[in-house]
């Protein structure tokens, strides 16, 4: 019997056509079919260079592994877009798993490297963009710059599990959601965030060593606050309101918090009335004002300020959470109308003494006594005359 060597097997497929290399399959994608599906494990370093009419390629790992050969496993040139879906593996070995100057979307898969896992570049001409919604990523360093890069580009993490270090200074890296192995290297990205939960427990009660960052959300330490006019009042700005209620986002994202301007103005009008009542010593009834605080996207100007090289804008810096909001209530306490105090004596003027009843003068008393005595004498004489006349009768 004659023995024949096994014939080479195809490693990738586009539509119904199979190819002996992933690179060859990418070169045969089209506008109607731009998905390359792995058919087996392969060792190959590929560059996303489809036909000129194709601007985006999807790599379906299909449960297989793409291992790097001598250089980076996958290279995404400027102006190209690659989407990777799992399950499956992209292994860089001693090289990065992905170098990106264009746009990279990762929806699933396992990515490993013994060096830097993924490198991005923003230059004067182009800006890389990255979006991660799922997958497992393991390497000593997870993200970093390509050698000629001025900045990282715009990379957003919306999900996935990350085991490795993230260097400081990647200012356009946005962490919206995901699980991370260590918070010490996440300080530049999570310093202003809430909702970081360490050491999630498994079924046996032991921690998994991961820290979990939730989706973009708004939280307030106090949803209801009370202002006391007796302690002094002043008008509130939006920043004052956020500080007063402890309201903030639970992740560093391309968003900012905005208070409803009409509601805030209504609150400040009530504060003015309370201040006037205090000045005029008048009563003021308690009032409450609800204020809606909303997370809104930063404007394009904000993005340019954060992007000194003036590269591509933040097309992929989204969280799919537009319109999320919360509501806080501010109450101004009532002021009672003060009682009128007793009028004090005028300073320097002694109190007037109480008036004593007038006493009759001495001369007037003597005259009155003389008149009375005279009248008594006249009466006595009249009585004597009448008695003398009646006796003869």
ZAMARGU-4260 file (C-alpha; in steps of 0.2 Angstrom, whole numbers, plus 5000, padded with zeros to 4 digits):
<rodrens>
0) 5000/5000/5000 | 5006/5018/4996 | 5004/5031/5010 | 4999/5048/5005 | 5002/5064/5015
5) 4986/5072/5022 | 4980/5086/5010 | 4980/5104/5017 | 4963/5109/5024 | 4955/5126/5021
10) 4956/5137/5036 | 4943/5151/5032 | 4927/5153/5022 | 4918/5168/5014 | 4900/5163/5009
15) 4901/5146/5001 | 4920/5148/4996 | 4934/5141/5007 | 4952/5148/5007 | 4968/5141/5013
20) 4973/5156/5023 | 4963/5170/5033 | 4973/5183/5023 | 4967/5176/5007 | 4949/5175/5013
25) 4949/5194/5018 | 4955/5198/5001 | 4939/5190/4994 | 4926/5198/5004 | 4913/5209/4996
30) 4900/5222/5000 | 4887/5208/5000 | 4897/5196/5010 | 4911/5203/5021 | 4911/5189/5035
35) 4927/5178/5036 | 4923/5162/5046 | 4937/5152/5054 | 4936/5133/5050 | 4950/5127/5060
40) 4964/5133/5072 | 4978/5142/5062 | 4995/5151/5065 | 4995/5167/5054 | 4997/5185/5056
45) 4984/5195/5045 | 4981/5213/5040 | 4964/5219/5036 | 4966/5223/5018 | 4950/5219/5009
50) 4946/5224/4991 | 4945/5243/4989 | 4926/5244/4989 | 4925/5235/5006 | 4928/5246/5021
55) 4923/5234/5035 | 4926/5215/5038 | 4919/5204/5051 | 4930/5190/5058 | 4919/5175/5065
60) 4931/5165/5076 | 4919/5151/5076 | 4926/5142/5091 | 4944/5141/5084 | 4960/5150/5087
65) 4970/5163/5077 | 4988/5162/5083 | 5001/5176/5079 | 5016/5171/5067 | 5032/5181/5071
70) 5022/5198/5072 | 5005/5205/5078 | 4991/5192/5076 | 4979/5205/5068 | 4983/5223/5061
75) 4969/5235/5057 | 4976/5249/5045 | 4969/5267/5045 | 4952/5269/5038 | 4948/5251/5040
80) 4936/5243/5051 | 4936/5225/5059 | 4923/5217/5070 | 4927/5201/5079 | 4914/5189/5086
85) 4917/5174/5097 | 4918/5162/5104 | 4936/5158/5099 | 4954/5164/5103 | 4966/5177/5096
90) 4983/5174/5103 | 4998/5186/5101 | 5011/5175/5110 | 5026/5186/5112 | 5017/5199/5101
95) 5001/5210/5103 | 4985/5202/5098 | 4979/5217/5089 | 4987/5233/5082 | 4974/5246/5077
100) 4975/5262/5067 | 4957/5261/5061 | 4942/5255/5070 | 4940/5239/5080 | 4924/5232/5087
105) 4925/5217/5099 | 4909/5208/5103 | 4916/5192/5110 | 4931/5180/5111 | 4947/5177/5121
110) 4962/5188/5118 | 4979/5184/5125 | 4997/5190/5124 | 5013/5189/5134 | 5016/5208/5130
115) 5004/5222/5127 | 4988/5215/5122 | 4981/5229/5110 | 4989/5244/5104 | 4981/5260/5096
120) 4987/5275/5088 | 4981/5293/5085 | 4992/5303/5074 | 4990/5320/5064 | 4982/5310/5050
125) 4971/5297/5058 | 4964/5292/5075 | 4960/5274/5080 | 4944/5269/5088 | 4940/5254/5098
130) 4924/5247/5106 | 4923/5232/5117 | 4906/5225/5122 | 4911/5207/5127 | 4926/5195/5128
135) 4940/5190/5140 | 4956/5200/5139 | 4972/5194/5147 | 4990/5201/5146 | 5003/5210/5157
140) 4997/5227/5149 | 4980/5227/5141 | 4980/5244/5131 | 4994/5255/5125 | 5000/5266/5111
145) 5008/5261/5095 | 5026/5268/5094 | 5022/5283/5083 | 5006/5288/5092 | 5003/5305/5100
150) 4988/5298/5109 | 4978/5282/5111 | 4963/5287/5100 | 4945/5284/5107 | 4943/5267/5115
155) 4927/5263/5125 | 4924/5248/5136 | 4906/5243/5138 | 4908/5225/5144 | 4920/5210/5146
160) 4933/5203/5158 | 4950/5211/5159 | 4965/5204/5168 | 4980/5215/5167 | 4987/5232/5169
165) 4980/5248/5161 | 4994/5262/5160 | 4990/5279/5167 | 4988/5293/5155 | 4977/5285/5142
170) 4965/5300/5143 | 4953/5295/5130 | 4950/5277/5137 | 4932/5276/5143 | 4927/5263/5155
175) 4908/5261/5155 | 4906/5243/5161 | 4916/5227/5163 | 4926/5217/5176 | 4944/5221/5180
180) 4957/5212/5190 | 4965/5226/5199 | 4959/5243/5204 | 4977/5250/5208 | 4980/5254/5189
185) 4962/5260/5186 | 4964/5275/5198 | 4965/5287/5183 | 4949/5281/5176 | 4939/5277/5191
190) 4944/5290/5203 | 4928/5300/5201 | 4916/5285/5199 | 4904/5275/5210 | 4898/5258/5210
195) 4914/5249/5210 | 4911/5232/5218 | 4927/5222/5223 | 4929/5203/5225 | 4913/5196/5218
200) 4910/5179/5227 | 4907/5163/5218 | 4897/5148/5224 | 4910/5142/5237 | 4911/5159/5245
205) 4928/5164/5239 | 4931/5180/5229 | 4936/5180/5211 | 4947/5195/5213 | 4938/5205/5200
210) 4931/5223/5202 | 4915/5226/5193 | 4910/5243/5185 | 4892/5245/5181 | 4883/5253/5166
215) 4882/5272/5166 | 4870/5278/5179 | 4866/5293/5190 | 4866/5292/5209 | 4863/5304/5223
220) 4869/5303/5241 | 4854/5313/5246 | 4838/5314/5235 | 4830/5326/5247 | 4838/5341/5256
225) 4832/5355/5267 | 4838/5373/5268 | 4835/5383/5284 | 4833/5401/5281 | 4839/5404/5299
230) 4856/5398/5294 | 4858/5409/5279 | 4853/5407/5261 | 4860/5410/5244 | 4856/5406/5226
235) 4862/5389/5220 | 4871/5385/5204 | 4870/5368/5195 | 4887/5363/5202 | 4881/5369/5220
240) 4866/5358/5218 | 4876/5343/5213 | 4888/5345/5227 | 4873/5348/5240 | 4865/5332/5235
245) 4881/5322/5231 | 4874/5318/5213 | 4887/5310/5201 | 4889/5297/5187 | 4895/5280/5191
250) 4908/5280/5178 | 4920/5291/5168 | 4911/5293/5151 | 4909/5305/5138 | 4894/5313/5148
255) 4891/5327/5160 | 4877/5331/5172 | 4865/5345/5168 | 4851/5351/5180 | 4834/5357/5173
260) 4837/5376/5171 | 4819/5381/5173 | 4817/5371/5189 | 4833/5377/5196 | 4827/5395/5192
265) 4811/5392/5201 | 4821/5386/5217 | 4831/5402/5216 | 4816/5412/5215 | 4809/5404/5231
270) 4826/5407/5239 | 4825/5425/5235 | 4808/5426/5243 | 4814/5418/5259 | 4828/5430/5260
275) 4817/5445/5258 | 4805/5438/5272 | 4820/5436/5284 | 4825/5454/5280 | 4808/5461/5283
280) 4804/5450/5298 | 4789/5442/5289 | 4782/5425/5289 | 4787/5413/5275 | 4778/5396/5272
285) 4788/5381/5268 | 4790/5376/5249 | 4798/5362/5240 | 4805/5361/5222 | 4809/5345/5212
290) 4824/5347/5200 | 4828/5334/5187 | 4847/5330/5184 | 4851/5322/5167 | 4866/5314/5159
295) 4870/5322/5142 | 4883/5319/5130 | 4897/5332/5129 | 4897/5343/5114 | 4909/5342/5099
300) 4919/5356/5107 | 4921/5347/5123 | 4928/5332/5113 | 4940/5344/5103 | 4947/5351/5120
305) 4950/5333/5126 | 4958/5329/5109 | 4973/5341/5107 | 4979/5333/5091 | 4962/5337/5083
310) 4960/5319/5076 | 4944/5310/5073 | 4929/5314/5084 | 4921/5303/5097 | 4910/5293/5085
315) 4911/5277/5096 | 4911/5285/5113 | 4894/5281/5117 | 4885/5271/5131 | 4868/5268/5124
320) 4861/5277/5139 | 4855/5294/5132 | 4841/5302/5142 | 4845/5294/5159 | 4840/5305/5173
325) 4837/5307/5192 | 4827/5319/5202 | 4831/5328/5219 | 4820/5338/5230 | 4825/5354/5239
330) 4814/5361/5253 | 4815/5378/5261 | 4809/5378/5279 | 4796/5389/5285 | 4799/5406/5294
335) 4787/5411/5308 | 4782/5429/5309 | 4791/5436/5325 | 4781/5444/5339 | 4782/5463/5343
340) 4794/5465/5358 | 4790/5477/5372 | 4795/5495/5368 | 4810/5499/5379 | 4813/5516/5388
345) 4822/5529/5378 | 4840/5530/5384 | 4845/5545/5395 | 4827/5550/5399 | 4821/5544/5416
350) 4804/5537/5419 | 4790/5550/5424 | 4785/5548/5442 | 4767/5544/5446 | 4756/5559/5449
355) 4749/5561/5467 | 4731/5568/5469 | 4730/5587/5472 | 4729/5592/5490 | 4718/5608/5494
360) 4727/5623/5499 | 4727/5629/5518 | 4718/5646/5514 | 4704/5638/5505 | 4701/5626/5519
365) 4699/5640/5532 | 4687/5650/5521 | 4676/5635/5519 | 4676/5632/5538 | 4671/5650/5541
370) 4656/5649/5529 | 4650/5633/5537 | 4651/5641/5555 | 4641/5657/5549 | 4628/5646/5542
375) 4626/5636/5558 | 4624/5653/5568 | 4611/5659/5556 | 4601/5643/5558 | 4603/5643/5577
380) 4596/5661/5577 | 4581/5657/5566 | 4577/5642/5577 | 4578/5653/5593 | 4566/5666/5585
385) 4553/5654/5580 | 4553/5646/5597 | 4551/5663/5606 | 4536/5667/5595 | 4527/5650/5598
390) 4528/5650/5617 | 4514/5664/5619 | 4503/5655/5607
</rodrens>
